[in-house]
Amino acid sequence: MTDARPGSIFQELIVSFDTIEKMAVTGCSPDLHTISKVTRRRFLKATLWGAAGLALYAGEVERHWIAVVRQEIHVPGLAAAFDGMRIAQLSDLHMDEFSEPFFLRRAIDRVNELKPDAVFLTGDYVTAGITTRRFAEGSAWQCANLLAALACRARYAILGNHDVLVNSGLVAEALADNGMTVLVNACLPIERAGARFWLAGLDDAVEGRPRPERAIPEAIRHIANEPVILLCHAPDYADALLEQPAGKAVAVMVSGHTHGGQVRLPLVGAMQLPALGKRYVEGWFRLKGMQLYVNRGLGTVGVPFRFDCPPEITLFTLRAA
């Protein structure tokens, strides 16, 4: 019986090439047809084993390997009372497409271990178009029920494009009923020791109707030492935002949506990127005085794989600039 283990396949390939080399040195004429069949067969088996191993790694190992990314944000105008405030960000949970309940519980446990002062949830709690709408609506409640286990009570959420496609009202209701403050074209003050900054949230820019003038009204745009931090699911909307008066008041914008590319191949990069997520894919960007951070998200869409792009929990530490 042929040993089909990866090690034996690669070993036989080496033996085959070694045999060809020895025959060339001794002057013997190898049976090229036979050798070609053997090496092609072994090469094909090695390739299939490699592909299977890669799929196993991307689907089970890296997809569940949560990276905690620690970032400091130097916010112009931030009062000293907020210096050192810690904020955890979760994004793109995509409950029940490929994100299992145990995986979300693990992420929540990691956030609780970090003991943040606030949690930002930046959209896509469910997935549209894979299952029935009714099933996705049930997933929204399941996701929100799990998020209720976040120990931090200061929990702020916005919606993503999948949430809007499934049922924006129901997703927002599920989140609110489980203790999340949902910001849809709205803002509120975050206060500490007599100081404050403003937290604003936009409706999704891909499938919803973002209204920056409502989320960041004229009355708060130019208050000294009260900067605006904005939650906006789709990062590429930053370019359009900066062309509007309300956008010019934003000190920091926090986004998700792209999954960081989800599957990134050497020399190729991200295999697929969504609308309004093609320019700013992950990490920090500085745009005309506004800082933008893009989180890689927790879940996956399309395929249950991540490669060179593990799930992310971001832990921000605010610094007075």
N, C-alpha and C positions, 0 to 999 in steps of 0.2 A: 504493500500500500504506500502511495506517495505521501510524504509528510507535508501537510499544507500550512504549517506554521510559518509566520513571516520570516523568522530567523533562518529556517531551513531553505526557504525560497531564495533569499538573498545569498545564502551560502552556496547553493547550487549554481546561481548565476556567476558567482566569482569563480567556481570550479570550471564552468564552461569556458569563460574567457581565458582562464589559466591554461586550459587544455589547448585552445587555439594558439596561444602564445608559444607553448612548448613545441607544438607540431611545426610551427613556422621556423623555429630555431633549428630543429632536427632535419628540416627539409621535407617532411612528410606532407602529403596533400590531404587536408581535412575534407570531410564530406560536408560541404558548406550547406547543402540543402537540409541535412539532418540537424546540423548545429543551429541553423537559422530557425527551424521549427522549435527546437528545445529552448533556445534563448527567447524567442517571441512568447512562447507559452509561459515561461518563468517570469518574463518581464510583465506580462499581462496579469498574472497572479499577484506579483508584487505590487503592481499598481492598484489592483482591486483591494488588497489588504491595506494599502496605504490610505485609500479613499475611505474604507470602512473605519479605520482608526481615526482619521480626521473628522468624520461625521460624529463618531462617538465622543471625541474630545469637544467639538464645537457644540454638540447638542446636549451633553450631560455634564461636562466638566466646566468649560468656560461660561456657559449659559447660566450656571448656578454659582459662579465664583464672584461674589460681591466685593468690589473694591471701594474702600472709603477714601475719598479724595478730599484732602484738607486744603482750604484756600483762605487767604486773608483778603478782605476787600477794604481798600482805603477809600473812604467815602468823603468827598469834599463837603464841608459844612456840617458833618455829623458831630453832634454834641459829645462832649467827653463822657457823659453818663452812659453812652452806648458803646464806648470803646471796650472791646472784649466780648460783646454779645455774640453768642454762638447760634447759628441757624443751620438746621439740616434740610436738605432738599431731596425729595423723592419725585421721580417723574416717569411717565410712560409705563404704568404697571401692567396694562393689557391683561386684566384678569380673565382667566379661563380659556384664552386662545391657546397659549402655551405656558402662561404663568400659573403654576400650581399654588393652591392655598398654603402649603408648607413653605414654599419659597417666599411668599409675601410675609408670612409670619416670621421667617428668618430675618428678612430685611427690617421689619418693625422691631424685632429684638435688637438688631444692631443699632438702630436709631436710638432706642431706649438706653442702650449701654453708653451712648455718646452724651446723654443728658443735655440736649440742646435747650436753649431758651425759647426757640420757636421752630416750627416746621413749615416749610413751603412745599406744597403739592402742585406740580405744574402740568397736570392734565393727562388725558388718555388713560382712564381707569379701566376702560373696556375696549373691545375691538369691534368695528362695524364690518359687515359684509362676509364674515366667515360662517357664523351660525345665524339662526333666526333672530329677529329683533327681540322677541320675547325672551329668548335665552340670554341675550346680551344685557337686557334690562335686569334680569335676575343676577347676572354677574356683577352689575353695578352695585346692587344691594350687598352682595357677598363681599365685594371689595371694600365698601364703606364700613360694613360691620367689622371687618378685620382691622381697618385703619383706626377704629375706635380704641384699639389696644395701645395706640401711641400714648406714652406716659405724659408727654408735654401737652399742656392744655392750650397753648397758643398755636393753633393749627389753621393755616390759611391755604385755600385751594382756588385754582382756576380750572377751566375746562379746556380740553383739547379737541382736535378735529373729529376723532372717533366718537367722543362723548356727544358732540353735536349731532353727528350722523345717526347715532343710536336713539338718543332722546335727551336733549340737554336739560330739560326741566326735571326729568326723573333722576338723572345723575346728580344734579345739584341738590335735589331733595334728599337723596340717599346720603350724600355727604353731610348736609346740614343736620339731618336727623341723628347723625353719629358724631356730632360735635365739631365739625369743620366749619370755618367761616368761609363762605364761597364769595369770591369777588368777581362779578361779571360787569365790566365797565363801571367799576366802583372803587372807592378808596376808603381808608380809615387811618387814624393816627395810631402810631405805636409810641407809648409814653413810658418814661422812666425818669424818676428823680426830677420832675419838673421840666424835662426836655422831651422832644418828640421828633420823629421823622414820619413820613407818609408812606404807607404801603398801598399800591394800586394794583388792580388786576383787570386785564382785558379779556373780552370774549375772543374765541379762537379766530385767527386771521385767515385760515384756509376755508372753513365751512361756516363760520359764524359772522357776526357783525361787530368788529372792534370799534369802539367809540372813544378814542383817546381824550377828546374834549370833555367827556363825562367822567372818565376814570381819573383824569387829572384836571380838575376845574381851575379856572383862572385864579380863584381865590388862594390856591395853595402853591402856585407856580414860582413865586418869587419871595417866599418867606425866608428870611435869613436863618441859617442853622437848622432848617427843617427840610432836608433833602427828600427826594422821591425815589423809592425803590419799586420797580415795576415787575409784575409777573405776567409773562406773555408766552404762550406755548410755542409758537413758531418763530425761530430766531431771525429769519431773513426779513421779517416784518420790520425789523429795526431800521432798515433803510427808508421805508415809507414813513415810519414814525418820526424820524429825525427831520423830515420835511415839514412837519406840522408844529405849530406853536407849543402844543402840549408836550410833544416829544422832546423838545429842547430843555424841558425842566427835569427830565429823568437823569438821575445820577448813575443808577445801576439797573440793568434789565436782566432777569433770570429766566431762562428758557429750557426746553427739552426738545421733543418732537423728532429729532434726527436719529436717535439711538446711537449717535456717534458713527453711523454707517453700518453698525451691527455686524456685517461680515466685511472685513478689510483684508485684501490679499496683497502680498508683497509686490511692489512695482505697479500695482493696479489701483490700490486704494479701495474706497467703499464701492461695493457692488451696486448698491441702489440707494438713492436718497429721495425723500419726499418733497412735494411742492413746498416752497418757502422754508426749505431746510437744506439747500444745496450749497449755499455760500458760507454760512457759519455753522460748521459741523459739530465741533466739540471744543470745550475749553474757553479761554479768555480772549476777548477782542476789545479793542479800544476804538470807538467810532465817534469822532467829532465831539469829544468831551463826555460821551456816555460810555460806560463800561458794560459789556455783554458777557454773560457766562452761559454756556450751553452744556447741559448735563446729558450723559449718554443713556440715561434711563435704566429701568430694571428689566422690562419685558422684551418680547420680540414680536414681530409681525411677519407674515409671509411664510417664513420657515423657522423652525425652532432651533436656530443656530446663532451663535456668536463666535467670531474669530478675530483675534487681535483687537478686541473691543469688549471687555468685560462689563457687566452691569455696574452701575455707579450709585453710591450715596455720596452726596457732597456735604461737607461740613464747613460752612463759612464762619469766619471770625471777623466781625466788623471792627474797623480801625478808623479813628478820627484822623482825617487827612490834614 
